[in-house]
């Protein structure tokens, strides 16, 4: 019996014992086996890192079940057939994964792995610098528009970086930042589902909401409500941009629906969620109401309005940056085993499957 065959069979016995004892589910074992392919870690190490099984339990099963069974089944051909049977059991629903898994388990082709490590703190610092830069360039563009003589591409430059415009660089950044939030929330929801924890629907709902906000940020659907609501409700002053009325109602409904969920979060994450939400809503609705009041009196074509909208967009972007930091901190601290692995296989056959 080779060392590889011995290791494979030990993990097979361990997985079966844990499932039969009701300590893990078959889905959790499948996840651990897939993660083992890309990380090269031992199965028991992955299970412990995820928090699914205690180390003492692993050690007990290894000493009292796995090793005794291993000494009985020392026939090489039997081990090989049993291992292939176990592999096929977990990957039979995905032929592509099956081919890759078989190649990884039975060939010696070298692999290159690119591990991308994202630090919540460094990501926060980078994004803050980025949004400050976007806002400064936006203000610079508006200053040239209102105070400098005309020059080639002046209007295009002002539009391209204006944080209050659609389908330009700042709006594209904001849309993608919201999309990142949606993806991170979906990853958390998926991890919670595997672990069998509570509030899975809340994480999924948040992911859907931020996906919708991402689309709205790029397409500005909410701004299309302004004129119809203005005409029907005859709004003015702080409610000049009338979409803030349904927007405020949505925020109140959101708070009622998610208040209990937020209170269950760890203290640091809960505080960051509240700070991020407060800053975002202050910009999206609070500054929008102030900007509407000013526009109602003096119009939009002036530098004061440009400054107000820049502050509004900065608060929105800052709120999202803090929220991204909160989600990344939550994943790195409370959800183990989520990582980004890019595998480059030299085996051409595997690449073509």
Secondary structure, DSSP 8 states (H G I E B T S, - for coil): --HHHHHHHHHHHHHHHHHHTTSS-HHHHHHHHHHHHHH---HHHHHHHHTSS-HHHHHHHIIIIIHHHHHH---HHHHHHHHHHHHHHHHTT-HHHHHHHHHHHH----EEEEEE---HHHHHHHHHHHHHHHHHHHHHHHHHHHHS---TTHHHHHHHT-TTSSSSHHHHHHHHHHHHHHHHHHHHHHHHHHHT-S-HHHHHHHHHHHHHHHHHHHH-TGGGHHHHHHHHH---GGGSSTHHHHHHHHHHHHHHHHHHHHHTS-HHHHHHHHHHHHHHHIIIIIIHHHHHHHHHHH-SSSHHHHHHHHHHHHHHHHHHHHHHHHHHHHHHHH-TT--EEEEEES-HHHHH-
